[in-house]
């Protein structure tokens, strides 16, 4: 029985059963009915669709094995050790169980399942690559448990679904993904470049109770107005970053990552000015001092204290009860009047002796970063929105809800999150990493195999299958655990 005949039988068997029930056996004459009629119809249609598609997949898998079993190469070199079932293999269309033969190649002294080899199915994996790709993509925006629920609802039936994907399963799939993404871009030419810096502490497991300090940077070229109309009476014009790129690391490699991105994407000899912004933490102020950012002898490198942390410190110093003092101190800073700023703070400190320590801490914070604040004020094109970006990049996934990560788990999930944030399609990346045609071609070129000694299938049935699949251009044979293509 060929594959066309088998599929026709599947269609006839499944569809006839469905047709008879709803088109031959139903009473459509009486003027009576309930919603249960529609409910039963949709559920049975869903069951028919689910069953038929899974039968097609199963038939295709088993037909591949049958073709190889009947080939001349198998007859001469390979022994069949009987059938083995691959049970409960989860595809996007539901769970399937299929049979395939286990072969021993006397030419290479190796055992293999040809169906698994031909399709590139991962060994001892319960989920097919399309399901894993969906999981890795969803895990970059949702928790593991929620990811499991979302993906489970995509698998198999649409009306009823009994698939269960727990958080441990999701985590294991994410951890096992090793994304390889080496995008080569033409170097861009810009005169100004901006880098925002901040850190986020993420809960840890197995780390002596210490949270992971995750340092992050956002590199961008400019700002552009997103809209100018006012949503509220007190709303301001909204701007967005031009070509932003995010980097983050728990391994203290942020400097290296940031430098690599700039050198691989920009003509550094054309950059005249690079502006760094942040909250003036020690590591942030040291960051721009790296010689790598001095692209040429004329490159201007400067650091500015961002608006958010400055005003937060000033508000903590004065509190909301003293708005007049807040406005006066703000004016002194904006006019670069350090003398009157200190004088007013000292007078304010006398009014609240119980807050002396807090006032002095915030005063010192502002004074120690006075020049950096003036840099921000004197360059109107500098605007820092790192606090919202750190929330979007890290807090939204890692700290919005109480949870903790192992070091390995956090490193892998952070890697995927950054790829997602930077516009990479995770599902395509997962599948392309498996296809990886460049790697396959390199391996083929490195293999020294005498094609004249290879015996291709000679029987008409098998040759027809292989030729149709590769459009008369290629044949596939098994050799040294690799699929080798020959023109």
Buried (B, 14 or more C-beta within 10 A) or exposed (E): EEBEEBBEEBEEEBEEEBEEBBEEEEEEEEEEEEEEEEEEBEBBBBBBBBBBBBBBBBBBBBBBBBBBBBBBBBBEBBEBEEEEEBEEBBBBBBBBEBBBBBBBBEBBEBEBBBBBBBBEBEEEBBBBBBBBBBBBBBBBBBBBBBBBBBBBEBBBBEEEBEBEBEBEBBBBBBBEBEBEEEEEEEEEEBEBBBBBBBBBEBBBEEBEEEBBBBBBBBBBBBBEEEEEEEEEEEEEEEBEBEEBBBBBBBEEEBBBBBBEBBEEBBEBEEBBBBBBBBBBBEBBBEBBEEEEBBBEEEBEBBBBBBBBBBEBBBBBBBBEEBEEBBEBBBEBBEEEBBEEBBEBBEEBBEEBEEBEEBBBEBBEBBBEBBEBBBBBBEEEEBBBBBBEBBBBBBBEBBBEEEBBBBBEBBBBBBBBBBBBBBEBEBBEBBBBBEEBEEEBEEBBEEEEBEEEEEBBBEEEEBBEBBBEBEEEEEBBBBBEEBBBBEE
